[in-house]
């Protein structure tokens, strides 16, 4: 049991369907109340979708687990109204340092420029995150969060899904239009639909030790290759909230996990790293292996997969939870349009198309990181060590250093929802890329671009205001936001980041990705691009 955290115990309540022997047909059921399932509930509720969340536990996760949350993920939570508490509790950082043996060889800055609302990264134990998300959900009337509810069966029936659910009061059935499976790497729902989950498993074992200590180390990511305190292996140090530090030790493939998690084995390793001048207590210890795998399709009928249920990566780079939150960011607005009948059913295929690209990108980066961290041959080891030796004095070698490529949002450059550029741009945000934040003012008050955009379709245009306040396609409305009328580029950062000379116009999706851009405001072209962005590519 952790010493710095008191675990909440959430109340089990029988479901209406169980008490009444039947019940309403639900719109969406989310399976799993980890970070991704909870984010899904908030996302769907924010778009007016009634959501039931089922989880077989009655508390938050034990141990730090998912730890590093990237800027884009924080922006999603900010749009959902819960980022402030998470960021305030977490430890902000943007500098990483890589050591080879005892020497600093390379360092990087994830956010070298100013004028962003969210930090590059925060570190926060998963249990704090989940508690914050649960608290936010309790404020949302459209979310029904049900603890001690385990899905044990699933049957698809054309336009709905029937779930068999086990609770302390027995087994009952419930019906829903959609299921979103966020039940982790060992997903039962994935097994129930017969989905393939393929990739590469890695044999090396790693030790996580969360230690409580007061230390003067800066809030940075420190990664060692072959350090003097842990020869021929790697180690990682991260600061977390409440004076807890996360330490990872590579142990190799032959390590005995039962022996290595014993305090008498862990404490000497930690002491060798920190030295005799630091007092500490063990908070939590775990041994893990990992794999890089992905599901063959993010959709099986009316069952959709997100997070670790859809893809699994190594922990180096923080790509797991961050990618899962971005799955939900991509899914929510599409599901809303389909439920409301405002987009063709086939729009849901773009969820698999776009997030499949992201999964491939994350698996590729994660596999390359793992190969660099744990070389499998003498030749690979010599290459890695040579890169690390050269990186201290040679700029060309630094991009080759790979202690984990840290999470960044994947662009959907080839998405069928994009309208390709027809006009020349020398910079800015290309179609298929997430919007970059910038300081602006609105109504005389300082704010941020992403806050001003909100979470619907937006036409952002620079210069002379058009007559239109909205662009419409069917029942879908894109709000026109004019820089100079509706918001002010108070620091002249917005125009620089968006290559925003007079007339420049962007169509922005509800997930704040760019769908199209032009050098002049043209209502006809915008309407056509809006139709394409909701899956009507021939309009």
C-alpha positions as CSV (number, residue, x, y, z in Angstrom):
1,X,0.0,0.0,0.0
2,X,1.3,3.4,-0.9
3,X,2.4,5.7,1.9
4,X,1.7,9.1,0.2
5,X,-1.8,8.4,-1.2
6,X,-5.1,7.2,0.3
7,X,-7.1,5.2,-2.2
8,X,-10.7,6.1,-2.6
9,X,-13.3,3.4,-2.5
10,X,-16.1,4.0,-4.9
11,X,-19.6,2.8,-4.1
12,X,-21.2,-0.1,-6.0
13,X,-24.8,0.5,-7.0
14,X,-27.0,-2.0,-8.8
15,X,-27.8,-1.0,-12.4
16,X,-31.4,-0.1,-13.3
17,X,-31.4,-2.9,-15.9
18,X,-30.5,-5.4,-13.1
19,X,-33.1,-4.1,-10.7
20,X,-35.9,-3.9,-13.2
21,X,-35.1,-6.9,-15.2
22,X,-34.6,-4.9,-18.4
23,X,-34.3,-1.2,-19.1
24,X,-33.5,1.4,-21.6
25,X,-31.3,1.0,-24.7
26,X,-28.1,2.9,-24.0
27,X,-26.4,5.1,-26.5
28,X,-22.7,4.4,-25.6
29,X,-21.2,2.0,-23.1
30,X,-17.5,2.5,-22.3
31,X,-15.8,-0.6,-20.9
32,X,-12.9,0.3,-18.5
33,X,-12.5,3.3,-16.1
34,X,-8.8,3.9,-16.6
35,X,-7.4,7.2,-18.0
36,X,-8.7,6.4,-21.5
37,X,-12.2,5.2,-20.5
38,X,-12.7,8.2,-18.2
39,X,-11.5,10.6,-20.9
40,X,-14.0,8.9,-23.3
41,X,-16.8,9.5,-20.9
42,X,-15.9,13.2,-20.5
43,X,-15.5,13.6,-24.3
44,X,-18.8,12.0,-25.1
45,X,-20.7,13.9,-22.4
46,X,-19.2,17.2,-23.6
47,X,-20.8,16.5,-27.0
48,X,-24.1,15.6,-25.5
49,X,-23.8,11.8,-25.7
50,X,-25.3,9.9,-22.7
51,X,-22.6,7.5,-21.6
52,X,-22.4,4.5,-19.3
53,X,-19.0,3.5,-18.0
54,X,-18.5,-0.1,-16.6
55,X,-15.4,-1.1,-14.5
56,X,-14.8,-4.3,-12.6
57,X,-12.9,-2.5,-9.8
58,X,-14.0,0.1,-7.2
59,X,-10.9,2.3,-6.9
60,X,-8.1,3.8,-8.9
61,X,-5.0,2.2,-10.2
62,X,-2.2,1.1,-7.9
63,X,1.3,2.5,-8.6
64,X,2.5,5.3,-10.8
65,X,2.0,3.3,-14.0
66,X,1.3,5.8,-16.8
67,X,3.4,8.8,-15.8
68,X,4.2,11.4,-18.5
69,X,1.4,13.3,-20.2
70,X,2.3,15.4,-23.3
71,X,1.2,18.8,-24.3
72,X,-1.4,17.6,-26.8
73,X,-3.0,15.4,-24.2
74,X,-3.2,18.3,-21.8
75,X,-4.8,20.4,-24.5
76,X,-7.5,17.7,-24.9
77,X,-8.2,17.7,-21.2
78,X,-8.2,21.5,-21.2
79,X,-11.0,21.4,-23.8
80,X,-12.9,19.0,-21.6
81,X,-12.5,21.4,-18.6
82,X,-10.3,19.3,-16.3
83,X,-6.7,20.2,-17.2
84,X,-6.0,22.8,-14.6
85,X,-6.2,20.4,-11.6
86,X,-4.1,17.8,-13.4
87,X,-1.4,20.3,-14.5
88,X,-1.3,22.0,-11.0
89,X,-0.8,18.6,-9.3
90,X,1.8,17.3,-11.8
91,X,5.4,18.2,-12.2
92,X,6.1,20.3,-15.3
93,X,9.2,19.5,-17.4
94,X,10.6,20.0,-20.9
95,X,14.3,19.2,-20.6
96,X,15.7,15.7,-21.0
97,X,19.3,14.6,-20.4
98,X,21.1,11.5,-21.7
99,X,24.2,10.2,-20.0
100,X,26.6,7.6,-21.3
101,X,28.4,5.9,-18.4
102,X,29.0,8.9,-16.1
103,X,29.1,11.7,-18.7
104,X,26.3,13.9,-20.0
105,X,26.2,13.3,-23.8
106,X,23.1,15.0,-25.0
107,X,20.2,17.1,-23.8
108,X,17.0,18.3,-25.5
109,X,14.2,20.8,-24.9
110,X,10.7,19.6,-25.9
111,X,9.3,23.2,-25.9
112,X,12.0,25.7,-26.6
113,X,9.6,28.5,-27.7
114,X,7.4,30.6,-25.4
115,X,3.7,31.4,-25.8
116,X,2.0,28.1,-25.2
117,X,-0.7,27.5,-22.5
118,X,0.2,24.0,-21.7
119,X,3.7,22.7,-20.8
120,X,5.6,20.2,-23.0
121,X,5.1,17.4,-20.4
122,X,3.9,16.8,-16.9
123,X,4.7,13.8,-14.7
124,X,1.8,12.6,-12.5
125,X,1.1,9.3,-11.0
126,X,-1.9,7.5,-12.7
127,X,-3.9,7.3,-9.5
128,X,-4.0,11.1,-9.1
129,X,-5.0,11.4,-12.7
130,X,-7.8,8.9,-12.4
131,X,-9.1,10.5,-9.3
132,X,-9.2,13.9,-11.0
133,X,-11.1,12.5,-14.0
134,X,-13.6,10.6,-11.7
135,X,-14.3,13.9,-9.8
136,X,-14.9,15.7,-13.1
137,X,-17.2,12.9,-14.3
138,X,-19.3,13.2,-11.1
139,X,-20.1,16.8,-12.2
140,X,-21.5,15.6,-15.5
141,X,-25.1,14.5,-15.6
142,X,-24.7,12.6,-18.9
143,X,-22.2,10.0,-17.4
144,X,-23.3,7.0,-15.4
145,X,-20.2,5.5,-13.8
146,X,-20.8,2.0,-12.5
147,X,-18.2,0.2,-10.4
148,X,-17.9,-3.6,-9.8
149,X,-19.5,-4.2,-13.2
150,X,-17.5,-6.7,-15.3
151,X,-18.4,-7.4,-18.9
152,X,-18.3,-11.2,-19.4
153,X,-20.1,-11.5,-22.7
154,X,-20.9,-9.6,-25.9
155,X,-23.2,-10.2,-28.8
156,X,-23.7,-7.9,-31.8
157,X,-27.3,-7.7,-33.2
158,X,-27.1,-5.5,-36.3
159,X,-27.8,-2.0,-35.0
160,X,-27.0,-2.7,-31.3
161,X,-24.9,-4.7,-28.9
162,X,-26.0,-6.9,-26.0
163,X,-23.6,-7.1,-23.1
164,X,-23.6,-9.7,-20.3
165,X,-22.4,-8.0,-17.1
166,X,-21.4,-9.5,-13.8
167,X,-21.9,-7.7,-10.5
168,X,-21.9,-8.6,-6.8
169,X,-25.7,-9.1,-7.3
170,X,-25.4,-11.5,-10.2
171,X,-25.4,-11.4,-14.0
172,X,-27.7,-9.2,-16.2
173,X,-27.9,-8.0,-19.8
174,X,-27.8,-4.5,-21.1
175,X,-28.3,-3.2,-24.6
176,X,-26.4,-0.3,-26.3
177,X,-26.0,1.3,-29.7
178,X,-22.2,1.4,-29.3
179,X,-19.4,-0.1,-27.2
180,X,-16.1,1.7,-26.7
181,X,-13.5,-0.8,-25.3
182,X,-10.9,0.9,-23.1
183,X,-10.2,-2.2,-21.0
184,X,-6.4,-2.3,-21.5
185,X,-3.7,-4.4,-23.1
186,X,-5.4,-7.7,-21.9
187,X,-8.8,-6.6,-23.2
188,X,-11.5,-9.1,-22.7
189,X,-13.7,-7.3,-25.2
190,X,-11.0,-7.7,-27.8
191,X,-11.1,-11.5,-27.2
192,X,-14.9,-11.5,-27.3
193,X,-15.0,-10.0,-30.9
194,X,-12.1,-12.2,-32.0
195,X,-9.8,-9.3,-33.0
196,X,-6.2,-10.0,-33.9
197,X,-3.5,-8.3,-31.7
198,X,-0.1,-8.8,-33.3
199,X,3.3,-7.3,-33.0
200,X,6.6,-8.0,-31.2
201,X,7.2,-9.0,-27.6
202,X,10.5,-8.0,-25.9
203,X,12.2,-10.3,-23.4
204,X,14.1,-7.8,-21.3
205,X,12.6,-7.1,-17.9
206,X,12.6,-3.7,-16.2
207,X,12.2,-2.7,-12.6
208,X,10.0,0.3,-11.5
209,X,10.7,1.7,-8.1
210,X,8.7,4.6,-6.8
211,X,10.6,6.1,-4.0
212,X,9.7,8.9,-1.5
213,X,12.5,11.4,-0.9
214,X,13.2,15.0,-0.8
215,X,15.9,15.7,-3.4
216,X,17.3,18.7,-5.1
217,X,17.3,17.2,-8.6
218,X,15.7,19.5,-11.2
219,X,12.4,18.4,-12.8
220,X,14.0,16.8,-15.8
221,X,14.1,13.4,-17.5
222,X,17.5,11.7,-16.8
223,X,18.3,8.6,-18.8
224,X,21.6,6.6,-18.4
225,X,23.2,4.1,-20.7
226,X,25.7,1.8,-19.0
227,X,26.0,4.0,-15.8
228,X,28.6,3.1,-13.2
229,X,25.9,2.3,-10.7
230,X,24.2,-0.2,-13.1
231,X,26.8,-1.5,-15.6
232,X,25.8,-2.7,-19.0
233,X,22.2,-1.8,-18.5
234,X,20.1,1.4,-18.6
235,X,18.3,3.5,-15.9
236,X,15.8,6.3,-15.9
237,X,14.9,9.0,-13.2
238,X,11.7,11.1,-13.2
239,X,10.3,13.4,-10.5
240,X,6.6,12.9,-9.7
241,X,4.1,14.6,-7.4
242,X,4.2,14.5,-3.6
243,X,8.0,14.0,-3.4
244,X,7.8,10.6,-5.2
245,X,10.5,9.8,-7.7
246,X,10.1,7.1,-10.4
247,X,13.2,5.1,-11.1
248,X,13.4,2.4,-13.9
249,X,16.2,-0.1,-14.0
250,X,16.8,-2.4,-17.0
251,X,17.4,-5.9,-15.6
252,X,17.9,-8.1,-18.7
253,X,15.9,-11.1,-19.9
254,X,17.2,-13.6,-17.4
255,X,16.2,-11.6,-14.2
256,X,13.9,-13.5,-11.8
257,X,10.9,-11.1,-11.2
258,X,10.1,-12.6,-7.8
259,X,13.6,-12.0,-6.5
260,X,14.1,-8.6,-8.1
261,X,11.0,-7.0,-6.6
262,X,12.1,-7.9,-3.0
263,X,13.2,-4.8,-1.0
264,X,16.6,-6.3,-0.2
265,X,17.3,-6.3,-4.0
266,X,15.7,-3.0,-4.8
267,X,17.1,-0.8,-2.1
268,X,20.8,-1.4,-2.9
269,X,20.1,-0.6,-6.6
270,X,18.4,2.7,-5.6
271,X,21.1,3.6,-3.1
272,X,23.9,2.9,-5.8
273,X,22.1,5.4,-8.1
274,X,21.4,8.1,-5.5
275,X,24.5,7.8,-3.3
276,X,24.6,7.7,0.5
277,X,23.5,11.3,1.0
278,X,19.8,10.7,0.1
279,X,17.3,9.1,2.5
280,X,14.4,7.4,0.8
281,X,11.5,5.0,1.3
282,X,10.1,2.5,-1.2
283,X,6.6,3.4,-2.2
284,X,5.8,0.9,-4.9
285,X,7.8,-1.7,-6.9
286,X,6.9,-3.6,-10.0
287,X,8.7,-5.7,-12.6
288,X,7.5,-5.5,-16.2
289,X,8.1,-6.7,-19.7
290,X,6.5,-5.0,-22.7
291,X,5.4,-5.6,-26.3
292,X,4.7,-3.4,-29.3
293,X,1.4,-4.6,-30.7
294,X,-1.8,-3.3,-32.3
295,X,-5.2,-4.5,-33.2
296,X,-6.0,-5.3,-36.8
297,X,-8.9,-2.9,-36.9
298,X,-10.1,-0.3,-34.5
299,X,-13.7,-1.1,-35.3
300,X,-15.6,-4.4,-35.1
301,X,-19.2,-3.6,-36.1
302,X,-20.4,-1.4,-33.3
303,X,-17.5,-2.1,-31.0
304,X,-14.7,0.5,-31.1
305,X,-11.3,0.1,-29.5
306,X,-9.1,2.8,-27.9
307,X,-6.0,3.0,-25.7
308,X,-4.1,-0.2,-24.8
309,X,-7.0,-2.3,-25.9
310,X,-6.1,-1.1,-29.5
311,X,-2.3,-0.7,-29.3
312,X,0.5,-1.4,-26.8
313,X,3.9,0.2,-26.8
314,X,7.0,0.3,-24.7
315,X,6.9,2.8,-21.8
316,X,9.9,4.7,-23.2
317,X,8.5,7.9,-24.8
318,X,5.2,8.1,-23.0
319,X,3.3,7.0,-26.1
320,X,0.8,4.7,-24.4
321,X,-1.7,6.9,-22.5
322,X,-1.0,9.9,-24.7
323,X,-1.9,8.0,-27.8
324,X,-5.0,6.6,-26.1
325,X,-6.3,10.1,-25.2
326,X,-5.8,11.1,-28.8
327,X,-7.8,8.1,-29.9
328,X,-10.7,9.5,-28.0
329,X,-10.1,13.0,-29.3
330,X,-10.4,11.6,-32.8
331,X,-13.5,9.5,-32.1
332,X,-15.8,11.7,-30.1
333,X,-16.9,14.2,-32.7
334,X,-17.3,11.5,-35.4
335,X,-19.5,9.4,-33.2
336,X,-21.7,12.4,-32.3
337,X,-22.3,13.3,-36.0
338,X,-23.2,9.7,-36.8
339,X,-25.5,9.3,-33.8
340,X,-27.3,12.5,-34.7
341,X,-27.6,11.5,-38.4
342,X,-25.5,14.4,-39.6
343,X,-22.8,12.3,-41.2
344,X,-22.8,9.0,-43.1
345,X,-22.2,5.9,-41.1
346,X,-19.0,5.3,-43.0
347,X,-17.4,8.3,-41.3
348,X,-16.6,5.9,-38.5
349,X,-14.1,4.1,-40.9
350,X,-12.0,7.2,-40.7
351,X,-11.4,6.5,-37.0
352,X,-9.6,3.3,-37.9
353,X,-7.8,5.0,-40.9
354,X,-6.5,7.9,-38.9
355,X,-5.7,6.3,-35.6
356,X,-4.3,3.2,-37.4
357,X,-1.7,5.6,-38.9
358,X,-1.0,6.9,-35.4
359,X,-0.7,3.4,-34.0
360,X,1.8,2.4,-36.8
361,X,3.8,5.6,-36.1
362,X,3.9,4.9,-32.3
363,X,4.8,1.2,-32.8
364,X,7.6,2.2,-35.2
365,X,9.1,4.8,-32.8
366,X,8.7,2.5,-29.8
367,X,10.4,-0.4,-31.5
368,X,13.3,1.7,-32.6
369,X,13.7,3.1,-29.1
370,X,13.7,-0.4,-27.6
371,X,16.2,-1.6,-30.1
372,X,18.5,1.3,-29.2
373,X,18.1,0.9,-25.5
374,X,18.4,-2.9,-25.5
375,X,20.7,-3.8,-28.5
376,X,20.4,-7.5,-29.5
377,X,23.9,-8.0,-31.0
378,X,27.5,-7.0,-30.6
379,X,27.3,-4.9,-33.8
380,X,24.1,-3.0,-32.5
381,X,25.8,-2.4,-29.2
382,X,28.9,-0.9,-30.9
383,X,26.7,1.3,-33.1
384,X,24.8,2.6,-30.0
385,X,27.9,3.3,-28.0
386,X,29.6,5.1,-30.9
387,X,26.5,7.3,-31.4
388,X,26.6,8.2,-27.7
389,X,30.3,8.9,-27.8
390,X,29.9,11.2,-30.8
391,X,26.8,13.0,-29.5
392,X,28.6,15.1,-27.0
393,X,30.5,17.1,-29.6
394,X,28.9,16.3,-32.9
395,X,25.5,17.8,-33.9
396,X,24.8,15.1,-36.6
397,X,24.9,12.3,-34.0
398,X,22.3,13.7,-31.6
399,X,19.2,12.9,-33.6
400,X,20.4,9.2,-33.6
401,X,20.4,9.1,-29.8
402,X,17.2,7.3,-28.9
403,X,16.3,6.9,-25.2
404,X,12.6,7.0,-26.2
405,X,11.1,9.3,-28.8
406,X,8.7,11.3,-26.7
407,X,5.0,11.5,-27.6
408,X,3.9,13.9,-30.2
409,X,0.6,13.9,-32.0
410,X,0.6,12.0,-35.3
411,X,-0.5,14.1,-38.4
412,X,-3.1,12.5,-40.6
413,X,-1.6,13.9,-43.8
414,X,-3.2,11.4,-46.1
415,X,-6.6,11.3,-44.5
416,X,-9.6,11.2,-46.9
417,X,-11.2,13.9,-44.7
418,X,-8.5,16.4,-45.7
419,X,-8.8,18.8,-48.6
420,X,-5.3,19.1,-50.1
421,X,-3.7,22.4,-50.5
422,X,-4.4,24.3,-53.7
423,X,-2.7,27.5,-52.7
424,X,1.0,28.0,-51.8
425,X,2.0,28.1,-48.1
426,X,5.6,28.6,-46.8
427,X,4.7,27.4,-43.3
428,X,1.6,27.3,-41.1
429,X,-0.4,24.2,-40.2
430,X,-0.9,21.7,-43.0
431,X,-4.2,19.8,-43.5
432,X,-4.2,16.7,-41.2
433,X,-2.2,18.4,-38.5
434,X,-3.3,19.5,-35.1
435,X,-3.6,23.2,-34.4
436,X,-0.8,24.9,-32.6
437,X,-1.8,27.1,-29.7
438,X,-1.0,30.8,-29.5
439,X,-1.9,33.7,-27.2
440,X,-4.8,35.8,-28.3
441,X,-7.3,38.2,-26.8
442,X,-11.1,38.0,-26.9
443,X,-13.5,40.6,-25.7
444,X,-10.6,42.5,-24.2
445,X,-9.4,39.5,-22.1
446,X,-6.3,37.5,-22.7
447,X,-6.9,33.9,-23.7
448,X,-5.5,31.2,-26.0
449,X,-6.4,30.2,-29.5
450,X,-7.4,26.6,-28.6
451,X,-9.8,27.9,-26.0
452,X,-11.3,30.4,-28.4
453,X,-11.8,27.6,-31.0
454,X,-13.8,25.4,-28.7
455,X,-14.9,22.0,-30.0
456,X,-17.0,22.5,-33.0
457,X,-16.1,23.2,-36.7
458,X,-14.5,26.6,-37.0
459,X,-13.4,28.7,-40.0
460,X,-10.4,30.8,-38.9
461,X,-9.7,33.7,-41.2
462,X,-7.2,36.6,-41.2
463,X,-8.0,40.0,-42.4
464,X,-11.2,41.6,-43.8
465,X,-14.3,40.1,-42.1
466,X,-16.5,38.1,-44.5
467,X,-20.3,38.7,-44.4
468,X,-20.9,35.1,-43.3
469,X,-20.9,34.3,-39.6
470,X,-21.3,30.6,-40.2
471,X,-20.7,28.2,-43.1
472,X,-23.3,25.4,-43.2
473,X,-23.5,22.0,-44.7
474,X,-26.8,20.3,-43.9
475,X,-27.3,20.7,-40.2
476,X,-23.6,21.1,-39.5
477,X,-22.4,24.7,-38.8
478,X,-18.9,25.9,-38.9
479,X,-18.5,29.1,-36.8
480,X,-16.5,31.9,-38.6
481,X,-13.8,33.4,-36.3
482,X,-12.1,36.4,-37.8
483,X,-8.7,37.5,-36.5
484,X,-9.1,41.2,-35.9
485,X,-12.8,41.1,-35.2
486,X,-13.5,38.1,-33.0
487,X,-10.1,37.5,-31.6
488,X,-6.9,39.7,-31.6
489,X,-3.4,38.5,-32.4
490,X,-2.2,40.4,-29.4
491,X,1.4,39.2,-29.5
492,X,1.6,38.7,-33.3
493,X,2.4,35.0,-32.6
494,X,-0.8,33.6,-34.3
495,X,0.0,35.0,-37.7
496,X,3.5,33.8,-37.5
497,X,2.5,30.2,-36.6
498,X,-0.3,30.0,-39.2
499,X,1.4,31.9,-42.0
500,X,-1.5,34.2,-41.6
501,X,-1.3,37.0,-44.1
502,X,-4.5,38.8,-45.1
503,X,-7.2,36.5,-46.4
504,X,-5.6,33.2,-45.1
505,X,-8.4,30.9,-44.0
506,X,-8.4,27.6,-42.2
507,X,-11.2,25.0,-41.8
508,X,-10.6,23.4,-38.4
509,X,-12.3,20.1,-37.2
510,X,-14.0,19.6,-33.8
511,X,-10.8,17.8,-32.6
512,X,-8.8,21.0,-33.5
513,X,-7.1,19.4,-36.5
514,X,-6.8,21.4,-39.7
515,X,-9.1,20.0,-42.5
516,X,-8.3,22.6,-45.2
517,X,-6.7,26.0,-45.8
518,X,-6.6,28.6,-48.5
519,X,-5.2,32.1,-49.2
520,X,-8.6,33.7,-49.5
521,X,-12.0,33.2,-47.9
522,X,-14.3,31.4,-50.4
523,X,-17.6,30.2,-49.0
524,X,-18.1,27.6,-51.8
525,X,-14.7,26.0,-51.3
526,X,-15.1,26.0,-47.5
527,X,-18.6,24.3,-47.8
528,X,-17.1,21.6,-50.1
529,X,-14.2,21.0,-47.7
530,X,-16.7,20.9,-44.7
531,X,-18.7,18.2,-46.6
532,X,-15.5,16.2,-47.2
533,X,-14.4,16.6,-43.5
534,X,-17.6,14.7,-42.4
535,X,-17.2,11.9,-44.9
536,X,-19.0,13.2,-47.9
537,X,-16.1,13.3,-50.2
538,X,-18.1,13.5,-53.4
539,X,-20.1,16.6,-52.4
